[in-house]
Amino acid sequence: MPRFEPALGISNLLDRILADRPFLCGDNLTLADIPAGTSLYRYFGIDIERPPVPNVEAWYRRLQERPAYREHIIVPFGELYGRLDY
């Protein structure tokens, strides 16, 4: 698990940031949520132990409710393997 320790530290930091707001910069989705949010699908999709981060999990659920997130981010891993043209 040592290889995942940086990700675990970041998830704890995000959890503290999201403790009093629905999105990273406040009440609305902003550009800050997009790059951080793209990593969540992969982070929650791998089989590792994670610390409890209820605020990050709630944020992830809010992102999943967005049609663009579902269409462009929640893509099966298999579709990405060996793909050279994006």
Phi and psi in radians as a Rosetta constraint file:
Dihedral C 1 N 2 CA 2 C 2 CIRCULARHARMONIC -0.992 0.35
Dihedral N 2 CA 2 C 2 N 3 CIRCULARHARMONIC -0.518 0.35
Dihedral C 2 N 3 CA 3 C 3 CIRCULARHARMONIC -1.157 0.35
Dihedral N 3 CA 3 C 3 N 4 CIRCULARHARMONIC -0.394 0.35
Dihedral C 3 N 4 CA 4 C 4 CIRCULARHARMONIC -1.670 0.35
Dihedral N 4 CA 4 C 4 N 5 CIRCULARHARMONIC -0.060 0.35
Dihedral C 4 N 5 CA 5 C 5 CIRCULARHARMONIC -0.988 0.35
Dihedral N 5 CA 5 C 5 N 6 CIRCULARHARMONIC -0.724 0.35
Dihedral C 5 N 6 CA 6 C 6 CIRCULARHARMONIC -1.047 0.35
Dihedral N 6 CA 6 C 6 N 7 CIRCULARHARMONIC -0.706 0.35
Dihedral C 6 N 7 CA 7 C 7 CIRCULARHARMONIC -1.137 0.35
Dihedral N 7 CA 7 C 7 N 8 CIRCULARHARMONIC -0.651 0.35
Dihedral C 7 N 8 CA 8 C 8 CIRCULARHARMONIC -1.159 0.35
Dihedral N 8 CA 8 C 8 N 9 CIRCULARHARMONIC -0.678 0.35
Dihedral C 8 N 9 CA 9 C 9 CIRCULARHARMONIC -1.131 0.35
Dihedral N 9 CA 9 C 9 N 10 CIRCULARHARMONIC -0.696 0.35
Dihedral C 9 N 10 CA 10 C 10 CIRCULARHARMONIC -1.166 0.35
Dihedral N 10 CA 10 C 10 N 11 CIRCULARHARMONIC -0.692 0.35
Dihedral C 10 N 11 CA 11 C 11 CIRCULARHARMONIC -1.126 0.35
Dihedral N 11 CA 11 C 11 N 12 CIRCULARHARMONIC -0.619 0.35
Dihedral C 11 N 12 CA 12 C 12 CIRCULARHARMONIC -1.183 0.35
Dihedral N 12 CA 12 C 12 N 13 CIRCULARHARMONIC -0.695 0.35
Dihedral C 12 N 13 CA 13 C 13 CIRCULARHARMONIC -1.101 0.35
Dihedral N 13 CA 13 C 13 N 14 CIRCULARHARMONIC -0.822 0.35
Dihedral C 13 N 14 CA 14 C 14 CIRCULARHARMONIC -1.046 0.35
Dihedral N 14 CA 14 C 14 N 15 CIRCULARHARMONIC -0.677 0.35
Dihedral C 14 N 15 CA 15 C 15 CIRCULARHARMONIC -1.079 0.35
Dihedral N 15 CA 15 C 15 N 16 CIRCULARHARMONIC -0.702 0.35
Dihedral C 15 N 16 CA 16 C 16 CIRCULARHARMONIC -1.161 0.35
Dihedral N 16 CA 16 C 16 N 17 CIRCULARHARMONIC -0.729 0.35
Dihedral C 16 N 17 CA 17 C 17 CIRCULARHARMONIC -1.093 0.35
Dihedral N 17 CA 17 C 17 N 18 CIRCULARHARMONIC -0.706 0.35
Dihedral C 17 N 18 CA 18 C 18 CIRCULARHARMONIC -1.472 0.35
Dihedral N 18 CA 18 C 18 N 19 CIRCULARHARMONIC 0.070 0.35
Dihedral C 18 N 19 CA 19 C 19 CIRCULARHARMONIC -1.086 0.35
Dihedral N 19 CA 19 C 19 N 20 CIRCULARHARMONIC -0.530 0.35
Dihedral C 19 N 20 CA 20 C 20 CIRCULARHARMONIC -2.179 0.35
Dihedral N 20 CA 20 C 20 N 21 CIRCULARHARMONIC 0.360 0.35
Dihedral C 20 N 21 CA 21 C 21 CIRCULARHARMONIC -2.722 0.35
Dihedral N 21 CA 21 C 21 N 22 CIRCULARHARMONIC 2.648 0.35
Dihedral C 21 N 22 CA 22 C 22 CIRCULARHARMONIC -1.375 0.35
Dihedral N 22 CA 22 C 22 N 23 CIRCULARHARMONIC -0.438 0.35
Dihedral C 22 N 23 CA 23 C 23 CIRCULARHARMONIC -2.292 0.35
Dihedral N 23 CA 23 C 23 N 24 CIRCULARHARMONIC 2.913 0.35
Dihedral C 23 N 24 CA 24 C 24 CIRCULARHARMONIC -0.989 0.35
Dihedral N 24 CA 24 C 24 N 25 CIRCULARHARMONIC -0.657 0.35
Dihedral C 24 N 25 CA 25 C 25 CIRCULARHARMONIC -1.839 0.35
Dihedral N 25 CA 25 C 25 N 26 CIRCULARHARMONIC 0.203 0.35
Dihedral C 25 N 26 CA 26 C 26 CIRCULARHARMONIC 2.409 0.35
Dihedral N 26 CA 26 C 26 N 27 CIRCULARHARMONIC -2.404 0.35
Dihedral C 26 N 27 CA 27 C 27 CIRCULARHARMONIC -1.437 0.35
Dihedral N 27 CA 27 C 27 N 28 CIRCULARHARMONIC -0.256 0.35
Dihedral C 27 N 28 CA 28 C 28 CIRCULARHARMONIC -2.183 0.35
Dihedral N 28 CA 28 C 28 N 29 CIRCULARHARMONIC 2.653 0.35
Dihedral C 28 N 29 CA 29 C 29 CIRCULARHARMONIC -1.085 0.35
Dihedral N 29 CA 29 C 29 N 30 CIRCULARHARMONIC 2.360 0.35
Dihedral C 29 N 30 CA 30 C 30 CIRCULARHARMONIC -2.328 0.35
Dihedral N 30 CA 30 C 30 N 31 CIRCULARHARMONIC 3.114 0.35
Dihedral C 30 N 31 CA 31 C 31 CIRCULARHARMONIC -1.009 0.35
Dihedral N 31 CA 31 C 31 N 32 CIRCULARHARMONIC -0.488 0.35
Dihedral C 31 N 32 CA 32 C 32 CIRCULARHARMONIC -1.101 0.35
Dihedral N 32 CA 32 C 32 N 33 CIRCULARHARMONIC -0.578 0.35
Dihedral C 32 N 33 CA 33 C 33 CIRCULARHARMONIC -1.279 0.35
Dihedral N 33 CA 33 C 33 N 34 CIRCULARHARMONIC -0.479 0.35
Dihedral C 33 N 34 CA 34 C 34 CIRCULARHARMONIC -1.160 0.35
Dihedral N 34 CA 34 C 34 N 35 CIRCULARHARMONIC -1.000 0.35
Dihedral C 34 N 35 CA 35 C 35 CIRCULARHARMONIC -1.146 0.35
Dihedral N 35 CA 35 C 35 N 36 CIRCULARHARMONIC -0.663 0.35
Dihedral C 35 N 36 CA 36 C 36 CIRCULARHARMONIC -1.180 0.35
Dihedral N 36 CA 36 C 36 N 37 CIRCULARHARMONIC -0.703 0.35
Dihedral C 36 N 37 CA 37 C 37 CIRCULARHARMONIC -1.184 0.35
Dihedral N 37 CA 37 C 37 N 38 CIRCULARHARMONIC -0.489 0.35
Dihedral C 37 N 38 CA 38 C 38 CIRCULARHARMONIC -1.167 0.35
Dihedral N 38 CA 38 C 38 N 39 CIRCULARHARMONIC -0.531 0.35
Dihedral C 38 N 39 CA 39 C 39 CIRCULARHARMONIC -1.281 0.35
Dihedral N 39 CA 39 C 39 N 40 CIRCULARHARMONIC -0.424 0.35
Dihedral C 39 N 40 CA 40 C 40 CIRCULARHARMONIC -1.094 0.35
Dihedral N 40 CA 40 C 40 N 41 CIRCULARHARMONIC -0.691 0.35
Dihedral C 40 N 41 CA 41 C 41 CIRCULARHARMONIC -1.037 0.35
Dihedral N 41 CA 41 C 41 N 42 CIRCULARHARMONIC -0.767 0.35
Dihedral C 41 N 42 CA 42 C 42 CIRCULARHARMONIC -1.220 0.35
Dihedral N 42 CA 42 C 42 N 43 CIRCULARHARMONIC -0.750 0.35
Dihedral C 42 N 43 CA 43 C 43 CIRCULARHARMONIC -1.039 0.35
Dihedral N 43 CA 43 C 43 N 44 CIRCULARHARMONIC -0.811 0.35
Dihedral C 43 N 44 CA 44 C 44 CIRCULARHARMONIC -1.389 0.35
Dihedral N 44 CA 44 C 44 N 45 CIRCULARHARMONIC -0.185 0.35
Dihedral C 44 N 45 CA 45 C 45 CIRCULARHARMONIC -1.581 0.35
Dihedral N 45 CA 45 C 45 N 46 CIRCULARHARMONIC -0.199 0.35
Dihedral C 45 N 46 CA 46 C 46 CIRCULARHARMONIC -1.671 0.35
Dihedral N 46 CA 46 C 46 N 47 CIRCULARHARMONIC 2.639 0.35
Dihedral C 46 N 47 CA 47 C 47 CIRCULARHARMONIC -1.547 0.35
Dihedral N 47 CA 47 C 47 N 48 CIRCULARHARMONIC 1.496 0.35
Dihedral C 47 N 48 CA 48 C 48 CIRCULARHARMONIC -2.389 0.35
Dihedral N 48 CA 48 C 48 N 49 CIRCULARHARMONIC 2.813 0.35
Dihedral C 48 N 49 CA 49 C 49 CIRCULARHARMONIC -1.338 0.35
Dihedral N 49 CA 49 C 49 N 50 CIRCULARHARMONIC 2.390 0.35
Dihedral C 49 N 50 CA 50 C 50 CIRCULARHARMONIC -2.212 0.35
Dihedral N 50 CA 50 C 50 N 51 CIRCULARHARMONIC 2.578 0.35
Dihedral C 50 N 51 CA 51 C 51 CIRCULARHARMONIC -1.222 0.35
Dihedral N 51 CA 51 C 51 N 52 CIRCULARHARMONIC 2.726 0.35
Dihedral C 51 N 52 CA 52 C 52 CIRCULARHARMONIC -1.167 0.35
Dihedral N 52 CA 52 C 52 N 53 CIRCULARHARMONIC 2.154 0.35
Dihedral C 52 N 53 CA 53 C 53 CIRCULARHARMONIC -2.336 0.35
Dihedral N 53 CA 53 C 53 N 54 CIRCULARHARMONIC 1.288 0.35
Dihedral C 53 N 54 CA 54 C 54 CIRCULARHARMONIC -1.058 0.35
Dihedral N 54 CA 54 C 54 N 55 CIRCULARHARMONIC -0.575 0.35
Dihedral C 54 N 55 CA 55 C 55 CIRCULARHARMONIC -1.251 0.35
Dihedral N 55 CA 55 C 55 N 56 CIRCULARHARMONIC -0.655 0.35
Dihedral C 55 N 56 CA 56 C 56 CIRCULARHARMONIC -1.175 0.35
Dihedral N 56 CA 56 C 56 N 57 CIRCULARHARMONIC -0.731 0.35
Dihedral C 56 N 57 CA 57 C 57 CIRCULARHARMONIC -1.093 0.35
Dihedral N 57 CA 57 C 57 N 58 CIRCULARHARMONIC -0.695 0.35
Dihedral C 57 N 58 CA 58 C 58 CIRCULARHARMONIC -1.163 0.35
Dihedral N 58 CA 58 C 58 N 59 CIRCULARHARMONIC -0.713 0.35
Dihedral C 58 N 59 CA 59 C 59 CIRCULARHARMONIC -1.084 0.35
Dihedral N 59 CA 59 C 59 N 60 CIRCULARHARMONIC -0.767 0.35
Dihedral C 59 N 60 CA 60 C 60 CIRCULARHARMONIC -1.047 0.35
Dihedral N 60 CA 60 C 60 N 61 CIRCULARHARMONIC -0.730 0.35
Dihedral C 60 N 61 CA 61 C 61 CIRCULARHARMONIC -1.091 0.35
Dihedral N 61 CA 61 C 61 N 62 CIRCULARHARMONIC -0.710 0.35
Dihedral C 61 N 62 CA 62 C 62 CIRCULARHARMONIC -1.103 0.35
Dihedral N 62 CA 62 C 62 N 63 CIRCULARHARMONIC -0.717 0.35
Dihedral C 62 N 63 CA 63 C 63 CIRCULARHARMONIC -1.119 0.35
Dihedral N 63 CA 63 C 63 N 64 CIRCULARHARMONIC -0.716 0.35
Dihedral C 63 N 64 CA 64 C 64 CIRCULARHARMONIC -1.122 0.35
Dihedral N 64 CA 64 C 64 N 65 CIRCULARHARMONIC -0.387 0.35
Dihedral C 64 N 65 CA 65 C 65 CIRCULARHARMONIC -1.282 0.35
Dihedral N 65 CA 65 C 65 N 66 CIRCULARHARMONIC -0.295 0.35
Dihedral C 65 N 66 CA 66 C 66 CIRCULARHARMONIC -1.462 0.35
Dihedral N 66 CA 66 C 66 N 67 CIRCULARHARMONIC 2.201 0.35
Dihedral C 66 N 67 CA 67 C 67 CIRCULARHARMONIC -0.969 0.35
Dihedral N 67 CA 67 C 67 N 68 CIRCULARHARMONIC -0.726 0.35
Dihedral C 67 N 68 CA 68 C 68 CIRCULARHARMONIC -1.124 0.35
Dihedral N 68 CA 68 C 68 N 69 CIRCULARHARMONIC -0.642 0.35
Dihedral C 68 N 69 CA 69 C 69 CIRCULARHARMONIC -1.135 0.35
Dihedral N 69 CA 69 C 69 N 70 CIRCULARHARMONIC -0.787 0.35
Dihedral C 69 N 70 CA 70 C 70 CIRCULARHARMONIC -1.111 0.35
Dihedral N 70 CA 70 C 70 N 71 CIRCULARHARMONIC -0.696 0.35
Dihedral C 70 N 71 CA 71 C 71 CIRCULARHARMONIC -1.316 0.35
Dihedral N 71 CA 71 C 71 N 72 CIRCULARHARMONIC -0.682 0.35
Dihedral C 71 N 72 CA 72 C 72 CIRCULARHARMONIC -1.837 0.35
Dihedral N 72 CA 72 C 72 N 73 CIRCULARHARMONIC -0.368 0.35
Dihedral C 72 N 73 CA 73 C 73 CIRCULARHARMONIC -1.860 0.35
Dihedral N 73 CA 73 C 73 N 74 CIRCULARHARMONIC -0.771 0.35
Dihedral C 73 N 74 CA 74 C 74 CIRCULARHARMONIC -1.426 0.35
Dihedral N 74 CA 74 C 74 N 75 CIRCULARHARMONIC 1.342 0.35
Dihedral C 74 N 75 CA 75 C 75 CIRCULARHARMONIC -2.033 0.35
Dihedral N 75 CA 75 C 75 N 76 CIRCULARHARMONIC 2.290 0.35
Dihedral C 75 N 76 CA 76 C 76 CIRCULARHARMONIC -0.975 0.35
Dihedral N 76 CA 76 C 76 N 77 CIRCULARHARMONIC 2.491 0.35
Dihedral C 76 N 77 CA 77 C 77 CIRCULARHARMONIC -0.984 0.35
Dihedral N 77 CA 77 C 77 N 78 CIRCULARHARMONIC -0.681 0.35
Dihedral C 77 N 78 CA 78 C 78 CIRCULARHARMONIC -0.993 0.35
Dihedral N 78 CA 78 C 78 N 79 CIRCULARHARMONIC -0.563 0.35
Dihedral C 78 N 79 CA 79 C 79 CIRCULARHARMONIC -1.232 0.35
Dihedral N 79 CA 79 C 79 N 80 CIRCULARHARMONIC -0.287 0.35
Dihedral C 79 N 80 CA 80 C 80 CIRCULARHARMONIC -1.644 0.35
Dihedral N 80 CA 80 C 80 N 81 CIRCULARHARMONIC -0.369 0.35
Dihedral C 80 N 81 CA 81 C 81 CIRCULARHARMONIC -1.183 0.35
Dihedral N 81 CA 81 C 81 N 82 CIRCULARHARMONIC 2.289 0.35
Dihedral C 81 N 82 CA 82 C 82 CIRCULARHARMONIC 1.214 0.35
Dihedral N 82 CA 82 C 82 N 83 CIRCULARHARMONIC 0.262 0.35
Dihedral C 82 N 83 CA 83 C 83 CIRCULARHARMONIC -1.609 0.35
Dihedral N 83 CA 83 C 83 N 84 CIRCULARHARMONIC 2.077 0.35
Dihedral C 83 N 84 CA 84 C 84 CIRCULARHARMONIC -1.762 0.35
Dihedral N 84 CA 84 C 84 N 85 CIRCULARHARMONIC -0.445 0.35
Dihedral C 84 N 85 CA 85 C 85 CIRCULARHARMONIC -1.868 0.35
Dihedral N 85 CA 85 C 85 N 86 CIRCULARHARMONIC 2.102 0.35
